[in-house]
Amino acid sequence: MSAEELREFYGRYVEMANTRDFDGMRELLHDEVILGGTPVAREAIITEFRKHTDAVPDIHWEVQELLVEGGHIAARALDTGTPVAEWNGLAPNGASISVAETAFYEVVDGRFKVMWYMMDVDALRQQLVG
């Protein structure tokens, strides 16, 4: 995929996450994805997204920086929303959150094959615990 195609591919992925089109997202993932160094089934990725949106129904991912090279994508995003259930081990307190996320991907044959993401959990903790 060209750099422009990778940008469009990633934009579609984020749009699907933000519109909760998890069924459509399946077409963007290999049957098995290496998530954080561990092989997982495509359905595990979908389940993870559902857990996020169950805990934070209005969660929104906003890409602030996107770099592509070869089949690799690096993104810096801002995750915002209001948790209504325990999320990342923290109880909701009614506050809205704004948390930085960094993610790295490898796209093979037009689908995600490798995914790594890191969230600023310390900032999340400060917003929910104080």
Buried (B, 14 or more C-beta within 10 A) or exposed (E): BEEEEBBEBBEBBBEBBEEBEBEEBBEBBBEEBBBEEEEBBBEBBBEBBEEBBEBBEEBEBEBEEBEBEEBEBBBBBEBBBBBEEEBBEBEBEEEEBEBBBBBBBBBEEEBBBBBBBEBBEEEBBEBBEE
